[in-house]
Amino acid sequence: QLTKSSGYLQIITSPVDASISINKQLIESGKVVEYPSGTYSVEVSREGYTSYKGIVAVEIGKTVIDTVVLTQMVGSLRFTVNPAAADCKLVRDGKTIQTWKGLKTLDNLPIGKYSIVAELDGYLKEERIVTIMEGRVTVEDIAMKLIKNIPQNLSEKQVVISGDQVVKILGMQQPKVDQLILDYDFQGTSDEEYDVEL
């Protein structure tokens, strides 16, 4: 009579979507697999986590359950913004991780790319991409820029142009905070360059 010389192995991982290989062959997390009795190498990995390598023994007629908890790789962020009253937020994959004002140090952040957004009335919105690396402190400083207020009523404003020419502004458009389009009446000499100063 033949005696079955195999046992069963189940690897449970955290996180559950980690990759598992037994003797270099991939298996599903939590799945019970039959193996001949003996020792086997186990490797568990996932992006952003420290990989695990170990040995497991399969015994005849027994089920071995091995639980592997991976350690997440983390780093830190040290952030300053001027003015300190700015509203700031840390975003990853479209999800806001944390909000604050001014100086901030964030520890134990999972490694990877994040965006930092800073907003304050009267200033241009700032957005930066930062990369958190394992065991390192990422430093990011933001100096926000004031929005330059452009006079809204320019219909009679005079503009000084090199060569003592005078222009009458007929209208304006401001499609962006840093862009101004003028409609003007100017009598100058053709094919010459002029420096305009508001």
C-alpha positions as a Markdown table, in Angstrom:
| # | Residue | x | y | z |
|---|---|---|---|---|
| 1 | Gln | 0.0 | 0.0 | 0.0 |
| 2 | Leu | 1.4 | 3.4 | -1.0 |
| 3 | Thr | 1.5 | 6.1 | 1.6 |
| 4 | Lys | 1.0 | 9.7 | 0.6 |
| 5 | Ser | 4.1 | 11.7 | 1.3 |
| 6 | Ser | 2.8 | 15.2 | 1.0 |
| 7 | Gly | 1.4 | 18.0 | 3.1 |
| 8 | Tyr | -0.2 | 21.4 | 2.6 |
| 9 | Leu | 1.0 | 24.9 | 2.8 |
| 10 | Gln | -0.9 | 28.2 | 3.2 |
| 11 | Ile | 0.8 | 31.6 | 3.1 |
| 12 | Ile | -1.2 | 34.6 | 4.4 |
| 13 | Thr | 0.2 | 38.0 | 3.8 |
| 14 | Ser | -0.3 | 41.6 | 4.9 |
| 15 | Pro | -0.9 | 43.5 | 2.7 |
| 16 | Val | -3.1 | 40.9 | 1.1 |
| 17 | Asp | -2.1 | 41.8 | -2.5 |
| 18 | Ala | 1.6 | 41.0 | -1.9 |
| 19 | Ser | 3.3 | 38.7 | -4.4 |
| 20 | Ile | 4.2 | 35.2 | -3.1 |
| 21 | Ser | 6.6 | 32.7 | -4.6 |
| 22 | Ile | 7.5 | 29.2 | -3.3 |
| 23 | Asn | 10.8 | 28.0 | -4.7 |
| 24 | Lys | 10.5 | 30.8 | -7.3 |
| 25 | Gln | 6.9 | 29.7 | -8.4 |
| 26 | Leu | 4.1 | 32.2 | -7.8 |
| 27 | Ile | 1.1 | 31.3 | -5.7 |
| 28 | Glu | -2.0 | 33.1 | -4.5 |
| 29 | Ser | -2.2 | 34.7 | -1.1 |
| 30 | Gly | -4.2 | 32.5 | 1.3 |
| 31 | Lys | -4.5 | 29.6 | -1.1 |
| 32 | Val | -3.9 | 26.1 | 0.3 |
| 33 | Val | -1.4 | 24.3 | -1.9 |
| 34 | Glu | -0.2 | 20.6 | -1.7 |
| 35 | Tyr | 3.5 | 20.0 | -1.7 |
| 36 | Pro | 5.7 | 16.9 | -1.2 |
| 37 | Ser | 7.2 | 16.9 | 2.3 |
| 38 | Gly | 10.4 | 18.9 | 2.6 |
| 39 | Thr | 11.7 | 22.5 | 3.0 |
| 40 | Tyr | 10.8 | 25.3 | 0.7 |
| 41 | Ser | 12.0 | 28.9 | 0.2 |
| 42 | Val | 9.3 | 31.6 | 0.6 |
| 43 | Glu | 9.6 | 35.1 | -0.9 |
| 44 | Val | 7.0 | 37.8 | -0.3 |
| 45 | Ser | 7.2 | 41.2 | -1.9 |
| 46 | Arg | 5.2 | 44.3 | -2.8 |
| 47 | Glu | 6.1 | 47.7 | -4.1 |
| 48 | Gly | 6.7 | 50.2 | -1.2 |
| 49 | Tyr | 7.4 | 47.4 | 1.3 |
| 50 | Thr | 10.5 | 45.6 | 2.6 |
| 51 | Ser | 10.6 | 42.1 | 1.0 |
| 52 | Tyr | 10.6 | 38.9 | 3.1 |
| 53 | Lys | 12.6 | 35.8 | 2.5 |
| 54 | Gly | 12.3 | 32.6 | 4.6 |
| 55 | Ile | 12.2 | 28.8 | 4.8 |
| 56 | Val | 9.2 | 26.7 | 5.6 |
| 57 | Ala | 9.0 | 23.0 | 6.2 |
| 58 | Val | 6.1 | 20.9 | 4.9 |
| 59 | Glu | 5.3 | 17.7 | 6.8 |
| 60 | Ile | 3.4 | 14.6 | 5.7 |
| 61 | Gly | -0.3 | 14.9 | 6.2 |
| 62 | Lys | -0.1 | 18.3 | 7.9 |
| 63 | Thr | -1.2 | 21.8 | 6.9 |
| 64 | Val | 1.3 | 24.5 | 7.6 |
| 65 | Ile | -0.1 | 28.1 | 7.9 |
| 66 | Asp | 2.6 | 30.8 | 7.6 |
| 67 | Thr | 1.6 | 34.5 | 8.1 |
| 68 | Val | 4.0 | 37.1 | 6.7 |
| 69 | Val | 3.5 | 40.8 | 7.6 |
| 70 | Leu | 5.6 | 43.2 | 5.4 |
| 71 | Thr | 7.0 | 46.4 | 6.7 |
| 72 | Gln | 6.1 | 49.5 | 4.8 |
| 73 | Met | 9.0 | 51.7 | 3.7 |
| 74 | Val | 8.6 | 55.3 | 4.9 |
| 75 | Gly | 10.3 | 58.7 | 4.9 |
| 76 | Ser | 9.7 | 62.2 | 6.2 |
| 77 | Leu | 8.7 | 65.6 | 4.7 |
| 78 | Arg | 9.8 | 68.9 | 6.1 |
| 79 | Phe | 7.8 | 71.8 | 4.6 |
| 80 | Thr | 7.7 | 75.6 | 4.9 |
| 81 | Val | 5.7 | 78.2 | 3.1 |
| 82 | Asn | 5.8 | 82.0 | 3.0 |
| 83 | Pro | 3.4 | 83.5 | 4.0 |
| 84 | Ala | 2.8 | 81.1 | 6.9 |
| 85 | Ala | -0.9 | 81.8 | 6.8 |
| 86 | Ala | -1.3 | 79.8 | 3.5 |
| 87 | Asp | -3.6 | 76.8 | 3.5 |
| 88 | Cys | -1.6 | 73.7 | 2.5 |
| 89 | Lys | -2.5 | 70.1 | 1.7 |
| 90 | Leu | -0.7 | 66.9 | 0.8 |
| 91 | Val | -2.3 | 64.9 | -1.9 |
| 92 | Arg | -1.6 | 61.4 | -3.3 |
| 93 | Asp | -3.5 | 59.7 | -6.1 |
| 94 | Gly | -6.2 | 62.4 | -5.9 |
| 95 | Lys | -6.7 | 61.8 | -2.2 |
| 96 | Thr | -6.0 | 64.5 | 0.4 |
| 97 | Ile | -3.7 | 63.0 | 3.0 |
| 98 | Gln | -3.4 | 66.0 | 5.4 |
| 99 | Thr | -4.1 | 69.7 | 5.6 |
| 100 | Trp | -2.3 | 72.4 | 7.6 |
| 101 | Lys | -1.0 | 76.0 | 7.7 |
| 102 | Gly | 2.6 | 77.1 | 7.5 |
| 103 | Leu | 5.5 | 75.0 | 8.8 |
| 104 | Lys | 5.0 | 71.3 | 8.9 |
| 105 | Thr | 7.0 | 68.1 | 9.5 |
| 106 | Leu | 5.3 | 64.8 | 8.4 |
| 107 | Asp | 6.9 | 61.6 | 9.5 |
| 108 | Asn | 6.3 | 57.9 | 8.5 |
| 109 | Leu | 4.9 | 58.8 | 5.1 |
| 110 | Pro | 4.8 | 55.8 | 2.7 |
| 111 | Ile | 7.5 | 56.3 | 0.0 |
| 112 | Gly | 6.4 | 57.6 | -3.4 |
| 113 | Lys | 5.3 | 60.7 | -5.2 |
| 114 | Tyr | 3.0 | 63.3 | -3.6 |
| 115 | Ser | 1.8 | 66.8 | -4.6 |
| 116 | Ile | 1.8 | 69.8 | -2.2 |
| 117 | Val | -0.8 | 72.5 | -2.8 |
| 118 | Ala | -0.6 | 76.0 | -1.1 |
| 119 | Glu | -3.3 | 78.6 | -1.5 |
| 120 | Leu | -3.9 | 82.0 | 0.0 |
| 121 | Asp | -6.1 | 85.0 | -1.1 |
| 122 | Gly | -4.1 | 87.5 | -3.0 |
| 123 | Tyr | -1.4 | 85.0 | -4.0 |
| 124 | Leu | -0.9 | 82.7 | -6.9 |
| 125 | Lys | -1.7 | 79.1 | -6.2 |
| 126 | Glu | 1.4 | 76.9 | -5.8 |
| 127 | Glu | 1.6 | 73.2 | -6.5 |
| 128 | Arg | 4.8 | 71.1 | -6.1 |
| 129 | Ile | 5.6 | 67.4 | -6.7 |
| 130 | Val | 7.7 | 65.8 | -4.1 |
| 131 | Thr | 9.2 | 62.3 | -3.8 |
| 132 | Ile | 9.4 | 60.6 | -0.4 |
| 133 | Met | 12.3 | 58.2 | -0.1 |
| 134 | Glu | 12.9 | 55.5 | 2.5 |
| 135 | Gly | 14.7 | 56.7 | 5.6 |
| 136 | Arg | 15.2 | 60.2 | 4.2 |
| 137 | Val | 13.9 | 63.7 | 5.0 |
| 138 | Thr | 12.5 | 65.5 | 1.9 |
| 139 | Val | 12.7 | 69.3 | 2.3 |
| 140 | Glu | 10.4 | 71.6 | 0.3 |
| 141 | Asp | 10.1 | 75.4 | 0.7 |
| 142 | Ile | 7.5 | 77.5 | -1.1 |
| 143 | Ala | 7.6 | 81.3 | -1.5 |
| 144 | Met | 4.3 | 82.3 | -2.8 |
| 145 | Lys | 3.9 | 85.1 | -5.4 |
| 146 | Leu | 1.6 | 88.1 | -5.0 |
| 147 | Ile | -1.1 | 88.6 | -7.6 |
| 148 | Lys | -0.3 | 91.9 | -9.2 |
| 149 | Asn | -3.4 | 94.0 | -9.3 |
| 150 | Ile | -3.9 | 95.6 | -12.7 |
| 151 | Pro | -6.1 | 98.8 | -12.8 |
| 152 | Gln | -9.6 | 97.8 | -14.0 |
| 153 | Asn | -10.5 | 101.2 | -15.6 |
| 154 | Leu | -7.8 | 101.9 | -18.2 |
| 155 | Ser | -10.0 | 103.7 | -20.8 |
| 156 | Glu | -8.3 | 107.0 | -20.3 |
| 157 | Lys | -4.9 | 105.9 | -18.9 |
| 158 | Gln | -1.9 | 107.3 | -20.8 |
| 159 | Val | 1.1 | 105.1 | -21.6 |
| 160 | Val | 4.6 | 106.5 | -22.0 |
| 161 | Ile | 6.6 | 105.0 | -24.9 |
| 162 | Ser | 10.2 | 105.6 | -25.9 |
| 163 | Gly | 10.5 | 108.5 | -28.2 |
| 164 | Asp | 8.0 | 110.6 | -26.2 |
| 165 | Gln | 5.0 | 109.1 | -28.0 |
| 166 | Val | 1.7 | 108.9 | -26.3 |
| 167 | Val | -0.9 | 106.1 | -26.5 |
| 168 | Lys | -4.5 | 106.1 | -25.5 |
| 169 | Ile | -5.7 | 102.8 | -24.2 |
| 170 | Leu | -9.2 | 101.9 | -25.5 |
| 171 | Gly | -9.8 | 98.7 | -23.6 |
| 172 | Met | -8.2 | 95.7 | -22.0 |
| 173 | Gln | -8.7 | 92.0 | -21.4 |
| 174 | Gln | -7.1 | 89.9 | -18.6 |
| 175 | Pro | -7.5 | 86.2 | -19.5 |
| 176 | Lys | -4.9 | 85.2 | -16.9 |
| 177 | Val | -3.5 | 86.8 | -13.7 |
| 178 | Asp | -0.2 | 87.3 | -15.4 |
| 179 | Gln | -1.5 | 88.3 | -18.9 |
| 180 | Leu | -2.9 | 91.6 | -20.1 |
| 181 | Ile | -4.2 | 92.3 | -23.6 |
| 182 | Leu | -4.5 | 96.0 | -24.5 |
| 183 | Asp | -6.5 | 97.6 | -27.3 |
| 184 | Tyr | -4.8 | 101.0 | -28.0 |
| 185 | Asp | -4.6 | 103.9 | -30.3 |
| 186 | Phe | -1.0 | 104.8 | -31.2 |
| 187 | Gln | 0.5 | 107.1 | -33.8 |
| 188 | Gly | 4.1 | 106.1 | -34.2 |
| 189 | Thr | 6.7 | 105.4 | -36.9 |
| 190 | Ser | 6.4 | 102.1 | -38.7 |
| 191 | Asp | 9.1 | 99.4 | -38.6 |
| 192 | Glu | 10.5 | 100.8 | -35.3 |
| 193 | Glu | 10.6 | 99.1 | -31.9 |
| 194 | Tyr | 9.2 | 100.9 | -28.8 |
| 195 | Asp | 9.5 | 100.2 | -25.1 |
| 196 | Val | 6.1 | 100.5 | -23.3 |
| 197 | Glu | 5.8 | 101.4 | -19.7 |
| 198 | Leu | 2.5 | 101.5 | -17.8 |
